[in-house]
Amino acid sequence: MNDKTRTVARSYDEDGLPVWHSQTSPTSMTTRAECLMHPDRIIPVIFVPGIMGSNLASIDAERSLKIKNIWRPDLMGAVTKIIGLEPRERKAVFDPSNAHVDQNIVVAGKPLVNATIGFPSKLIEARGWGTVFWGSYGPLLEYLESSLNDVMRWDSSANKSTIDGEWAAYAAHGVTVKSGEKNCTLKLTQSELEQVSKYWYPVHAVGYNWLQSNEDSGKYLAKKIDEILAHYRDKWGSKAVQKVVLVTHSMGGLVARAAVHPKMGNAAEKVLGIVHGAMPALGAPAAYKRMRAGNEIGFSINPLTVAKSIATWMFLGAHGQDVAPVLGQSPGGLQLLPNQNYPNGWLTIRAGGVTYSITGNPYHAIYAERDKWWRLVNPDWLDPGGDSGLKYDATGKAVTKTNPAWARYKLCLSSAEQFHATLGDSYHPVTYAFYGADTGHKAWGKIQWNIGTERFVMRGPMAVFDTNAELKKLAMDGLPAGDDGNGTVEVRAMNSSWMGDLHDRFSIDDAQSMGDGTVPHESGLAPGTRGGAIEQWSLAGFDHQSAYLPEMSNVMSVTKYAIAKIAQKADWGDA
C-alpha cells in the first residue's frame, strides 16, 4: 500500500497505556493515520534524588507545629513557614520519625508539577513525579522520558527505522565530552542503538525520607522497585519486564547502593544497572562545615535552583546553631559526613606555621568529641528546646544531669557509622558514574582551621615567644570559650604557656578542592577508584544542585550513553 501517511501523536491514559486521537476524514482523502506503537518490552528508569530533593509531609501535624507540608520547596508558602522557624521549632518539625514522602501534585489548590509532556495527572502521580522537587528535577524527568523513547524513528517513505538526530552523533563520530584533562568520545554502534530501541523506558521518580537512615530509604526504594515491576507485569505481561535502571543524584546514590546491598534492600537482581551522579560516596567535609558554620548560599545557573539554594540556606540557617538541631537528629544527614573510608587527616588545624591533623575513625575521634573546640557540634546546639536537665530522686534531690539530645545524637551517629561499615565499597556490578571536578565550583576536600592574632592583641609582642609546643596544645587540646556559629571560635588552653593561659581565635578556611561546590573530587571519584565502576567521568561546568539540568550537555551525554550501555544487558521479551 503506497498511500501517504501522517504520524498521529501518541499520548497516555491514566493507567500509562498509549492512546492516539485522530479525526475521521472523507474517503477522498487517502492520507492514512499512522500510530507508532512503543515497544512492548519495558525497562523502567527510576530517578532517585539527593538530600532535600524529596517532598516531605508530617505524619502527625500536631507534632510538627501544625505544619503539614514540612518540606515542599515548590510551594513558596510552605517554604516561608519553615524559614521563619526558630532552631527549636525546626527540630520539632523535622523529626525523622514524623515525616513521610509527600507525593501530591496539587497542594492547597496549586499544581506543583507543571509537566509539559502531556501526561494526565493520575499518571504523573503514578510515576512518582510529585515526590521530588519539580523545579530542580522535573526538567530531567521530562527530558529522559522524551529522549530515551525516541532513539529510532520509523521512516514511512523508506519503510524502515532510522536513528533519531539526537542519537545519530553517538553512532556517526561519537559524542565528545571533556573528562578531567582528556577529551572522551562516547561511541555507540548501530546495533547497540537498535538494541536500545527495542525497549520502552517509562521514567519514574522515587522520593524518600531524607531525614531517616539511608538504609531505611534503601529498603523503601527496593519495595518501590517491586511495585513498579509488578505494575508493568500486570499491564503488559510477566515477560515484558524484568529489571529497572536507577539514575541517582547525590545522597540518592547512597540510597540506591543500600537498595541493592544484600544486607539491606537486596534488590540487585531486579536492577539492570545504576548511573550515579555527584554522589558523596565517602562523605563530604562540607557537612562538617555546615554543622559548625552554617549553610552557605550555593551558586546556581538556574533561577529555580537558585531559589532552592536560598531557601535551603535560610531553612538550615546561616549559623551552626540553626543547622545542628536538625542534622544532629537525622541519621541521613549524618551519613553525609566524611566516613571511615574518606582519606584520613581531612580535619586540620594550622597554628604557628605548623599544620596538625585530627586522625583516626572520625566517628570516634571527631564526631563523638564533646569538649575540644574542633568537635563537630556543641552539645548545647543540639538542645535549643531545653530538653536536657536534672533528674531528681523521690525526695526531690537532683541526682544526675540528663542530656537526651546528646544521647539521641550518639544513636544517630552510631547508625551512620554502622551504615557505612556495612555499605563499604559495595556497588552494583553494572555501575556508571560522573562527578564534579571544577575549579570554578570548589568544595571542601579538607577542613582547615587557621589561628588568628587575638593573642597578640591580648598579650602584645610577648606572644611571639609562644612555642610550637604551646601552640599545639592550644590547637589540639584547647576548649571553646566562644563560638559565633559562623566559622570562628574563641579557644582557650588553661596554664599552657609560661605566661599562663593561651587564648586565640580559629577560623575555617575557604574551600580548596575541585568539586561541584558540595562534593569534592576526593569523594566523587570513589565509584571508579574503589567501587569498580565500568566507566566514570570527571566533569566540570555545574554546581551540585544543577548537575542534572538538561542544559548540562556533558551530563546529559554521559547519562544517556550509560543508560544505553546498561540496556545492552537486557534480554527479555523475545519469547
C-alpha positions in Angstrom: 0.0 0.0 0.0 1.6 3.3 -1.1 -0.8 5.8 0.4 0.7 8.7 2.1 0.7 8.6 5.9 0.7 11.1 8.7 2.0 10.3 12.2 -0.5 10.7 15.0 0.9 12.0 18.2 0.9 9.4 21.0 -0.3 10.2 24.5 -1.1 8.1 27.5 -4.1 7.3 29.6 -4.3 7.4 33.3 -3.0 3.8 33.5 0.0 4.6 31.4 -1.2 2.8 28.3 -0.7 4.6 24.9 -3.6 6.2 23.1 -3.9 8.0 19.8 -6.6 10.6 18.8 -7.4 11.2 15.1 -10.3 12.8 13.3 -12.1 10.9 10.6 -11.9 12.3 7.1 -13.7 11.8 3.8 -12.8 8.7 1.7 -11.4 11.0 -0.9 -8.6 11.9 1.5 -6.2 8.9 1.1 -3.6 10.1 3.6 -3.7 7.4 6.3 -3.2 8.0 10.0 -0.1 6.2 11.3 0.1 5.2 15.0 3.6 4.3 16.1 3.4 1.9 19.0 6.2 1.9 21.5 7.9 -1.5 22.2 6.2 -4.0 24.4 9.4 -4.8 26.2 10.0 -2.4 29.1 12.9 -1.1 31.1 11.6 1.3 33.8 14.0 4.1 34.6 13.8 5.2 38.2 15.3 8.5 39.3 16.4 8.8 42.9 17.0 12.5 44.1 19.5 14.0 46.5 19.0 15.2 50.1 16.2 17.8 50.3 15.2 16.8 46.8 12.2 14.8 48.1 9.0 16.4 49.2 8.1 15.6 52.9 4.9 15.9 54.9 4.3 15.3 58.6 2.6 12.2 59.8 1.1 13.9 62.8 0.7 17.7 62.2 0.3 18.3 65.9 3.9 17.1 66.5 5.1 19.4 63.7 3.6 22.7 65.0 0.6 22.1 62.7 2.7 22.3 59.6 1.7 19.6 57.2 4.0 20.3 54.2 7.2 20.3 56.1 9.5 20.4 53.0 7.9 21.4 49.8 10.3 23.8 48.0 8.0 24.2 45.0 5.4 25.8 47.4 6.5 29.2 48.4 4.0 29.4 51.3 5.4 26.2 52.8 9.0 27.5 52.4 8.1 30.8 54.0 6.7 29.0 57.1 9.9 27.0 57.5 12.2 30.0 57.1 10.6 31.8 60.0 11.1 29.0 62.5 13.5 29.1 65.4 16.0 26.3 65.8 13.9 24.5 68.5 10.9 24.7 66.1 12.9 23.4 63.2 14.0 20.5 65.4 10.3 19.7 66.1 9.2 20.0 62.5 12.0 17.9 61.0 11.7 14.9 63.2 12.7 11.9 61.1 10.1 9.7 62.9 7.3 12.1 62.0 8.0 12.6 58.3 7.0 10.7 55.2 7.2 11.2 51.4 4.6 13.6 50.0 3.5 12.6 46.5 0.7 15.0 45.9 1.0 17.0 42.7 -1.6 19.6 43.9 -1.2 21.3 47.3 -3.6 23.9 48.6 -5.3 24.0 45.1 -2.0 24.8 43.4 -0.5 22.4 40.8 3.2 21.9 41.7 4.1 19.6 38.9 3.9 21.6 35.7 4.7 18.8 33.3 4.7 19.8 29.6 4.8 16.3 28.3 1.1 15.8 28.2 0.6 13.2 30.9 -2.7 13.1 32.8 -2.5 13.9 36.4 -3.1 10.4 37.6 -0.2 9.1 35.5 2.1 11.8 36.8 1.3 10.7 40.4 1.7 7.1 39.5 5.1 7.8 38.1 6.1 9.4 41.4 6.9 12.7 39.8 5.2 14.5 42.6 7.6 13.1 45.2 10.5 15.2 44.1 11.3 18.9 43.9 9.9 19.7 40.5 11.8 22.9 39.9 15.1 21.0 40.3 14.3 17.6 38.8 11.2 18.0 36.6 13.1 19.1 33.5 15.3 16.0 33.8 12.4 13.6 34.1 10.7 15.0 31.0 14.0 15.1 29.1 14.7 11.4 29.8 11.1 10.4 29.0 11.3 12.1 25.6 14.9 11.2 24.7 15.1 7.6 25.8 11.9 6.8 23.9 13.0 8.4 20.7 16.2 6.6 19.8 15.0 5.4 16.4 12.1 6.7 14.3 10.1 5.0 11.7 10.5 6.4 8.2 7.3 5.6 6.3 8.6 6.7 3.0 11.7 4.4 3.3 9.7 1.7 5.2 12.5 1.4 7.8 13.7 2.8 11.1 16.4 5.4 11.2 18.4 6.7 14.2 17.0 9.9 15.6 19.1 13.1 15.1 19.9 13.4 18.8 21.3 9.9 19.0 22.8 9.8 15.5 26.0 11.5 16.7 26.8 8.6 19.0 26.8 6.2 16.0 28.4 8.5 13.5 31.5 10.1 15.1 30.7 9.8 18.8 29.9 12.4 21.3 32.9 14.2 22.9 32.9 15.3 26.5 35.8 16.6 28.5 36.6 14.3 31.4 39.3 15.7 33.6 42.1 16.9 31.2 41.2 14.5 28.4 38.5 14.5 25.7 36.4 11.4 25.9 34.5 10.1 22.9 31.2 8.3 23.7 30.5 5.9 20.9 27.5 3.7 20.3 27.2 1.3 17.3 24.2 1.0 15.1 23.5 -2.4 16.6 23.7 -1.0 20.2 21.2 1.7 19.4 18.9 -0.9 17.7 19.1 -2.9 21.0 18.2 0.3 23.0 15.2 1.0 20.7 13.7 -2.5 21.4 12.6 -1.3 24.8 10.2 1.3 26.2 11.7 3.4 29.1 8.9 4.8 31.3 10.6 7.3 33.7 9.7 7.2 37.3 10.9 9.1 40.4 11.1 7.7 43.9 11.4 10.4 46.6 12.3 9.2 50.1 12.5 10.5 53.7 16.0 12.0 53.6 15.9 12.6 57.4 16.0 8.9 58.2 18.8 6.5 57.6 19.7 5.7 54.0 19.4 2.1 54.9 15.7 2.6 55.6 15.4 4.6 52.4 17.2 1.9 50.5 14.7 -0.7 51.7 11.9 1.7 50.8 13.4 2.0 47.3 13.7 -1.7 47.0 10.0 -2.0 47.8 9.1 0.6 45.2 11.1 -1.3 42.6 8.9 -4.3 43.3 5.8 -2.2 43.0 6.9 -0.7 39.7 7.8 -4.1 38.2 4.5 -5.5 39.4 2.6 -2.7 37.7 4.1 -3.3 34.3 3.8 -7.1 34.6 0.1 -6.7 35.4 -0.5 -4.4 32.4 1.9 -5.9 29.9 2.5 -9.5 31.0 5.2 -11.2 33.0 7.7 -11.5 30.1 7.5 -7.8 29.3 9.7 -6.5 32.1 12.3 -8.0 34.5 14.6 -5.2 35.7 14.9 -1.5 36.2 17.6 1.1 35.7 18.4 3.5 38.5 19.7 7.1 37.9 20.8 8.8 41.1 21.8 12.3 42.3 23.9 12.9 45.4 22.5 11.2 48.5 20.3 9.2 46.2 23.4 7.2 45.2 23.8 6.0 48.8 20.1 5.1 48.9 20.4 3.1 45.6 23.5 1.3 46.9 21.6 0.4 50.0 18.7 -0.8 47.9 20.9 -3.3 46.1 23.0 -4.3 49.1 22.4 -7.9 50.1 22.1 -7.0 53.8 19.7 -4.0 53.2 17.3 -3.8 50.2 18.7 -6.9 48.5 17.3 -5.8 45.1 20.4 -6.2 43.0 18.8 -8.9 40.8 16.0 -6.5 39.9 18.3 -3.8 38.8 19.9 -3.9 35.4 22.4 -1.1 36.2 22.9 2.2 38.0 24.1 5.6 36.9 25.4 7.7 39.8 25.8 11.4 39.6 27.6 13.7 42.1 27.5 11.1 44.8 29.3 11.8 48.1 30.5 8.2 48.1 32.9 8.7 51.0 31.0 11.7 52.5 31.8 15.4 52.2 33.6 17.7 54.7 31.0 20.3 53.7 28.7 18.5 56.1 31.1 19.2 59.0 31.5 22.8 57.9 27.7 23.4 57.8 27.2 21.8 61.3 29.9 24.2 62.6 29.4 27.3 60.5 26.0 27.2 58.8 25.0 26.6 55.3 26.5 28.8 52.5 24.3 30.1 49.7 25.0 27.9 46.7 25.6 29.3 43.2 23.3 28.0 40.5 22.8 28.9 36.9 19.1 28.0 37.0 16.7 30.5 38.6 14.7 27.7 40.1 17.6 26.1 41.8 18.9 29.5 42.9 15.6 29.8 44.7 16.1 26.4 46.3 19.7 27.2 47.3 18.5 30.4 49.1 15.5 28.5 50.6 17.9 25.8 51.8 20.3 28.3 53.3 17.5 30.1 55.1 15.9 26.9 56.2 19.0 25.2 57.5 20.3 28.6 58.7 23.4 30.7 58.2 24.8 29.6 61.5 25.8 26.3 63.1 23.2 26.8 65.9 20.5 26.6 63.2 21.9 23.5 61.4 22.9 21.3 64.3 19.4 20.7 65.8 18.1 19.3 62.5 21.1 17.3 61.2 22.1 16.2 64.7 18.9 14.1 64.9 18.9 13.0 61.3 20.7 9.7 60.5 20.5 10.5 56.8 22.2 13.9 57.3 25.0 12.5 59.5 25.6 9.8 56.8 26.9 12.6 54.6 29.8 13.4 56.8 33.2 12.0 55.8 33.1 8.4 56.8 35.7 5.9 57.9 36.8 5.4 54.2 37.4 9.1 53.5 41.1 10.0 53.2 42.5 10.3 56.7 43.5 13.6 58.2 40.9 15.8 56.4 40.4 17.9 59.6 43.4 20.1 60.1 44.5 23.0 62.4 47.2 25.4 61.5 49.0 27.4 64.2 52.4 29.0 64.3 53.2 27.8 60.8 52.6 24.2 61.6 49.6 22.1 60.4 48.1 19.5 62.8 45.7 16.8 61.7 42.9 15.0 63.6 43.3 11.4 62.5 41.6 8.1 63.1 38.0 6.9 62.8 36.1 10.2 62.5 33.0 8.9 64.3 35.1 8.5 67.5 37.9 11.0 67.0 35.8 13.9 65.8 32.0 13.4 65.8 31.7 11.9 69.3 34.0 14.6 70.9 32.1 16.8 73.3 34.6 19.2 74.7 37.5 20.1 72.4 36.9 23.2 70.3 37.2 21.4 66.9 34.4 19.0 67.7 31.6 18.5 65.2 28.9 20.0 67.3 28.3 21.9 70.5 26.0 19.7 72.7 24.0 22.8 73.7 23.2 23.4 70.0 21.5 20.1 69.8 19.1 21.1 72.5 17.6 24.5 71.6 14.3 23.4 73.3 15.9 22.8 76.6 15.2 19.1 76.8 18.3 18.4 78.9 18.2 19.0 82.6 18.5 17.5 86.0 17.0 14.2 87.0 15.5 14.0 90.6 15.1 11.2 93.0 11.9 10.5 95.1 13.0 13.1 97.7 13.4 15.8 95.1 17.1 15.8 95.2 19.0 16.3 91.9 21.0 13.2 91.3 22.1 13.2 87.6 22.1 15.6 84.7 20.4 14.1 81.7 21.1 15.0 78.1 18.6 13.3 75.8 19.6 15.4 72.8 23.2 14.3 73.0 22.1 10.7 73.6 19.9 10.8 70.5 22.7 12.3 68.5 25.0 9.5 69.6 22.4 6.9 68.5 22.2 8.6 65.1 26.0 8.8 64.9 26.2 5.1 65.7 23.7 4.4 63.0 25.7 6.4 60.5 28.9 4.6 61.3 27.3 1.2 61.0 25.6 2.1 57.8 28.9 3.0 56.1 30.7 0.0 57.7 28.1 -2.3 56.1 27.9 -0.5 52.8 31.7 -0.2 52.5 32.8 -0.2 48.8 29.8 -2.2 47.7 28.3 -1.2 44.3 26.0 -2.8 41.8 28.2 -4.7 39.3 26.9 -2.6 36.4 27.7 0.9 37.6 28.5 4.1 35.7 29.2 7.4 37.4 30.1 11.0 37.0 31.3 13.6 39.5 32.2 17.3 39.5 35.8 18.3 39.5 35.7 22.0 38.7 38.0 24.8 40.0 35.1 27.1 39.5 33.0 25.2 42.0 35.4 24.4 44.8 34.3 22.2 47.6 35.8 21.3 51.0 38.1 18.3 50.4 39.6 19.2 53.8 38.6 21.5 56.6 41.4 23.7 57.8 41.1 25.9 60.9 43.6 28.8 60.9 44.8 30.5 64.1 44.2 34.3 64.3 46.0 37.1 66.0 43.9 37.5 69.2 46.8 36.5 71.5 48.9 39.4 70.1 46.1 41.9 70.9 45.7 40.5 74.4 49.4 40.0 75.3 51.2 42.3 72.9 54.7 41.5 71.5 55.3 38.9 74.2 53.1 36.5 72.2 56.0 36.0 69.7 57.6 33.8 72.4 54.8 31.3 72.3 56.5 28.0 71.4 55.2 25.4 68.9 54.5 23.1 71.7 52.4 25.6 73.5 50.5 26.5 70.3 50.0 22.8 69.6 48.3 22.4 73.0 46.1 25.3 72.2 45.2 23.9 68.8 44.7 20.3 69.7 43.5 20.4 73.3 42.0 23.8 73.8 38.5 24.3 74.9 35.9 26.6 73.3 35.4 30.0 75.1 33.0 31.3 72.4 31.6 30.3 69.1 29.9 32.6 66.6 28.4 29.7 64.7 29.7 31.2 61.5 33.2 29.6 61.4 35.1 31.5 64.1 35.8 30.0 67.6 37.4 31.6 70.7 39.8 28.9 72.1 41.5 28.8 75.5 44.1 26.5 76.9 44.5 26.8 80.6 48.0 27.2 82.0 49.6 26.1 78.8 52.0 29.0 78.4 54.9 30.4 80.5 52.6 33.4 80.9 49.6 31.4 81.9 46.6 30.7 79.7 46.7 30.8 75.9 43.8 32.3 74.1 43.1 32.9 70.4 40.6 32.7 67.6 40.4 30.0 64.9 38.5 30.3 61.7 37.6 27.9 58.9 39.5 28.4 55.7 37.7 28.6 52.3 37.1 25.5 50.2 40.1 24.5 48.1 39.3 21.2 46.3 38.0 20.8 42.8 34.4 19.7 43.0 30.8 20.8 42.5 30.6 23.2 45.4 29.5 20.5 47.8 31.1 17.1 46.9 34.9 17.3 46.5 36.5 15.2 43.8 38.2 13.1 46.6 34.8 11.6 47.4 33.2 11.8 43.9 35.8 9.6 42.2 35.3 6.7 44.6 32.9 4.7 42.4 35.7 4.4 39.9 38.7 4.0 42.2 37.1 1.9 44.8 33.8 0.6 43.5 34.7 -0.9 40.2 32.5 1.4 38.0 32.6 0.3 34.4 33.1 3.9 33.3 33.4 7.2 35.2 33.6 10.8 34.1 35.2 13.8 35.8 33.1 16.7 34.6 33.0 20.5 35.1 30.6 23.3 34.5 27.9 22.7 37.1 27.2 23.2 40.7 25.9 20.4 42.9 22.2 21.1 42.7 22.2 21.9 39.0 24.1 18.7 37.9 21.1 17.1 36.2 19.6 20.1 34.4 19.1 19.3 30.7 21.2 22.3 29.7 24.2 20.5 31.2 25.1 18.9 27.9 28.0 16.9 29.2 26.0 15.4 32.0 23.1 14.5 29.6 25.5 13.0 27.2 27.1 10.6 29.7 23.8 9.8 31.3 22.2 8.7 28.1 25.3 6.9 27.0 25.4 5.0 30.3 21.7 4.0 30.1 22.2 2.8 26.5 25.2 0.7 27.6 23.2 -0.7 30.5 20.3 -1.6 28.1 22.7 -3.9 26.2 22.3 -6.4 29.0 18.5 -6.6 28.7 17.4 -9.9 27.1 13.7 -10.2 27.9 10.6 -10.0 25.7 11.9 -12.2 22.8 9.7 -15.2 23.5 
